[in-house]
């Protein structure tokens, strides 16, 4: 029974992670498919670039909510059924995978940055805040959102053994960081070639 519930939580988390908020907001309010403009990415940065700041912030917050809601539901369920607390990491990972490879958008999703921020804040507020601070510092220095995102995610992995993550939690952090870096592989190439777009507002 416990394993059945864990599988249901994993599926639920994947499906909610698969909701392409950038696509939904773009088509519903702007009659625009963000996949056909900008970088084509289903994330908050591209939504902001294509649809404007208000839409970009909305997508970022909604994407952050994915792991927050998935983890909260999982916490409620495991408290009722006596499952291991580490079950939240399974749900979180499935949610992040759903965001990156959404069944509702042809398995072509975002780069997991916003959803990973929600994950970090829900699992350990200190790790989440540390990652945000590092992100802002790197963004201020480099002007690269992609580089700041990758280093911010690595900051969570670095600090996770010291702020109470279990072994499974640390492993989950490593998998999420690896996925974020993999999804940014084209950005890495552009950074190395000095062709990556820089922000101008910070």
HELIX and SHEET records of a PDB file:
HELIX    1   1 UNK A    2  UNK A   17  1                                  16    
HELIX    2   2 UNK A   21  UNK A   29  1                                   9    
HELIX    3   3 UNK A   34  UNK A   36  5                                   3    
HELIX    4   4 UNK A   44  UNK A   51  1                                   8    
HELIX    5   5 UNK A   53  UNK A   81  1                                  29    
HELIX    6   6 UNK A   87  UNK A  100  1                                  14    
HELIX    7   7 UNK A  103  UNK A  105  5                                   3    
HELIX    8   8 UNK A  113  UNK A  123  1                                  11    
HELIX    9   9 UNK A  125  UNK A  142  1                                  18    
HELIX   10  10 UNK A  145  UNK A  160  1                                  16    
HELIX   11  11 UNK A  167  UNK A  183  1                                  17    
HELIX   12  12 UNK A  185  UNK A  192  1                                   8    
END                                                                             
